[in-house]
Amino acid sequence: FADKSPSTETARRAESVLLFGGPAEDRRLIVELGAPVRHRKSLDVPVMLGVPVEALALQPQGTGYLAEVPLAVAAADENGRRADLPALRLQAQMATVPPARTYARFRTVLALRETPQQLVFTVRDPVTGRVLWGRAEIAPDRGGK
């Protein structure tokens, strides 16, 4: 049995981009890391993820809209050790349909090891089926860049 679900494909794509890079035309996510906060042996890293509104499936909810984004994150340190990060489902409430060619902002916090790491974020575009990605680097002594 092979899991071919969109969420599994998005997670596999995150690993692939982390290891081999991804198509430049699909590098469309904006990733901003906040200042990490130390907790014992790990770091809580705030993440702001900008997703093109064209890649969102908006659902009417109340007087506005709900955008849900399944997010996969892959991480590897400078020695190639990868972290097993859980899949996330981000949500944002919107009062109106956002204009085309803009970005919706999603916020989350990742718990990471306290070591420099490369991070890759992937989101599956429900319309085209393409996997959009973005990359960031965390260096605990220097913050995110």
N, C-alpha and C positions, 0 to 999 in steps of 0.2 A: 504494500500500500504506500503510495506517495501522495503527500498532502500538496495539492495544487491550488489551495485557496489563495485569494488575493493577498491576505495578510502574511501568509508564509512566503509568497513570491516577493513581497515587499521586503521582508526580513532577509531573504536570500540576496536580494539586490543590494541591500545595505552592506552585507558582508563582501559581495563582489566589488562594489565601489571602493570599499576600504582597502581591499587587497590589490586591486588592479586598476582603479580609477573608473570613471564613468564618462558617458558621452557629454561633451561640453554643452550641447543644446538642451540637455536635461538638468543641468546644474542651475536650477531656478529657485531654490529655497534660500531665503535669507536666514542666516543663523547668527545670533548674538548671544554670547555667554556673559553672565553676570559674575560678580565676585564670588568665588567659592567660599563656603563656610565649612570649617573643619568639625567633624564629629568623630571622636576616637580615631579609628583607622580609615575613615572614609571622608569624602568631600560631598557636600550638597552643592550642586552647580545649577544656578538658575539659567534657564534657556528661554529666549524669545525666538520663535520660529515664524518667519514670514512665508506664507503660502500664496501663490497666485490664485486670485478668486476664480479664475477659469477652471481650476483644478478642484473646486469644492462642490460638493453636492449639498445644496441648501434645501432645508425642509421647513415649511411654514410651521411656526410654533407661537401660539398666542398672537400678539400684535406684530411680531417680527419674524426672524428666521434663525434657525439653528444650523451651524456648520459643524460637522463631525469629521475629524481627520484621523485615520489609523496611521500611527507613526512607528517606524522601526528605527532603532539606533544601533549602530555597531561601533565598538571602541577597541583600540589596540594601543598598547604602550610601545615604547621605543625598542623593546626586545621582541616585539611581535606577539606578546601574550594578549589574547582577546578577552574581553569581558562579556559575560552572558547577561545582557540587559533585557528586561521584559518589554514586550510590545506595549505601546501606550495608545490611548484613544483620547485625543484632544477635542475639546468642544469650545465653541464661541457663540454667544448670542449676538445677533445683529438686528438693529431696528429696521433697516431697509436693505434691499439688495445692493451690494457694493458695486461701484462702477467697474467696468472691464479694465483690464491691464493695471489693476491695483493689487495690493497684498492684504490678506487678513493676518492679524497677529494672534499667535497662540503662545501661551506661557506654560512652562512646566519646570520641574526640578528633577535633576538626575542625581542619583547616589553613585559616586565613582570612587575607585581606589585613589589614594593620594600619591599619584605618580603622573608624569607627563603622558598625555594620550592624544591620539588622533581620533576624532569622532566623525561619523558619517550619519546623516539623518535622511531617511527616505519616506516619501509619501506617494501613494499610487493615485494617479489621476483617474477618477472613475469614468470620465468621458472617453479619453483616448486609450486608457490602459497603460500608458507610459508611467515609468517610475521616476519621479522628480527627486533630486538630491541636493544636499548641501554639505559642506565640510567645515569643521572647526577644530581647533587645537586647544587643549587645556594644559597649562603648565602651572601646577599648584603654587610655586614660589612667585610666579609672575602674573597670575590670573589668566583669564581666557584671551585668545586673540583670533 
